[in-house]
Amino acid sequence: MENWKIVNEGFREYSTDWVTMTVDKVDVGNGRIVDYTHLKASNFSVVFPVTPEGKIVCLLSYRHGPRCVNLTFPAGSIDSNENAREAAIRELGEETRYRPRSMERLLNYPIWLDGNYGLSQGNFFIARDAVLDGDMLSYHNTDLEKSKVILITEEELREYLNQGMVTISAHFICAIIGLSTISPS
């Protein structure tokens, strides 16, 4: 088994603020050349925030990809002037107005759509002793990012997972590793 050889990388490209699609010419063996699509999205951070009382800070919001209301966690792209931890703290404050006493990295993991399309690097954090902070700037709840902050128990989060309300893979991963961190079994 050998690696495929890229003959012409990114000979076609389409890009938005959040995702880039390139098409490569790839030699898959025996001289056969095919066009292969590769996706790259912005690297991001996702936060599993837990209050001093043990409640989990989540968001309910419509997401157009899965075309339904989802349970999500504070998350977003890492800006060029910040690292993954700084982005996690910023997103937590912007989306919920919560501030963590401590922020611990749980996982840094490449997210792939499947075995053929790349996507991005996910950075997963737990925010311990997260408290509401009136000084934290809350982002503007626009019609494209309208969310409702909710506080739920571990059992309620498990129920949301069982009901299929966590459909975005990065948030599903965050829920599983967050739960296993606060309630190791």
N, C-alpha and C positions, 0 to 999 in steps of 0.2 A: 504494500500500500504506500503510495507516494502522495505528497501534497500536490494540489493543482498549481499551475503556474499562471500568474497574472501576466497577460500579454500587453494589455493596455488598461491601466487603472483609471477609472472615472472619466471615460471618454464622453459620457453624457452625464449631466448633473441637473438636479432640481433642488432648490433650497428655500426654506422659510426661516423664520426666527427660531424655530424649535427643532426642525428635522431637515436632514439632507439625504437625498436619494441619489446614489451614483450607479452607473451601469459600467461594469468591467468586462473586458474581453478576457476570457479565461480558457486556457488549454487544460481540458479535463483528462487528457491522456489520449494516446494513439493519434495525436495531431488534431483531435476534434476541438474546435474553438466555438465557445458559446458565449452569449451575453448573460451576465449574472448581475442581478440587482442587489445592492447593499444599502441598508438604511442606517443612519446614525442620528441619534437624538442627543440633546444636551444631557450631560451628566447631572444627576440630581441627588437630593437628600430627602429622606422621609423620617419623620419623628413619631415615636410611640410615647406620648406624654402621660405621666401618671402623677396625680395630685398627692399631697401628703395623706389624704384620707383613703388612698388606693383606688380612686376613680380614674378611668381612662378618658382622656380628652380626645374626642373624635369630631368629625364633620359629616353632615349629611348634605349631599349636593348632587345635582344633575351633572352627568358627564356624557358628552355626546358620543365618544367612542363606543361605549357599551349601550348607549341610548336609554339610560335609566338613572334613577336616583341611586347613589352608592354611599356606603359608609367608607369614609376615607380618613387619612391622618394628615396633619400638616406636612406639606411637601412642595418641592419646587426645584427649578433649575439652579445650578450653582453659577453665580455671576462671575465674570472674569476677574473681579477684584477681591474675591473671597475664597476660602477653602470650604470643604464639605461641612465641617462643624459650624462655621460661621453662617453658612446658608441654612443649616438646620435651625439654629437659634433665630435667625431672621424670619424664616417661614413660620415658625411656631408663633412668634409675636405678631406677624402680619395677619395670619389667618385666624388666630384665636385670642390674641392679647394675653397669652400666658407666657411666663418666664420660668425657666428651670433653675433649680438650685444647683443641679449638676447635669451634665450631658455626657453620655457614654456611648461610644461607637459599638454597635452590635455586629455589624457586618458590612463589608464592602464587596459588592458582587456585580459581575457583568450581567446585564439583563438582555437576553436574546429572545426574539419573537419565536424562533424555532432554530433548527440547526443550520439554516441557510441565510438568514437575515440577521445582521448585527443590529444592535440598538444603542445601548448606553451603559454607563456605570452607575449603579445604585449604591447609595451610602445610607445605611440604616442606623438610627440612633434611638436611645431611650432617654427621655427627659425626666429625671426624678424630681419629686417634690415640686412639680409645676404649679405655680400660683398665678391667679389673675393679677395683672399689673396694669393699672390705669394709665401709667406712663408709656406703656408699649403702644406703638402706632399700629392700629388695625388697618388693613388694606381696605380699599373701597369695595364694597359688595356690589359689583357691577352685574348687569344682566347676563354676562358671560361667565361669571364666577360667583354666583350666589350660593352661599353656604350657611348652614345652621350649626353652631357649635353645640355639642351635647356631651354630657358626662355620663359614662356607663360603667357597669361593673364587669368583671372578668366573665361572669356567666352570661351577661347580656351580649358581650362581644362574641362569645362562642355561639350564641343563638343567631346573631347577624351572619356569622360565617356559615352556619348550617342552613340558613334561609337563602344563601346565595347573594347576599347584599354587599359583599366585598368582591367585586368582579374585576378590579384592576390588579394585575399581577403584583406590582410593587407593593401595594397596600395589603394584599393577601399575605405576602412574605413578611411584611412588617408586623401584621397581626400575629402570625404564628411565632416568629422569633421573640416578639414582645411578650406574648403570653408565656412562652417557655422560660423567659428571663425572670418574670415576676412570680411565676408559679412552677418551678421546676418539678417534674414528677419522676 
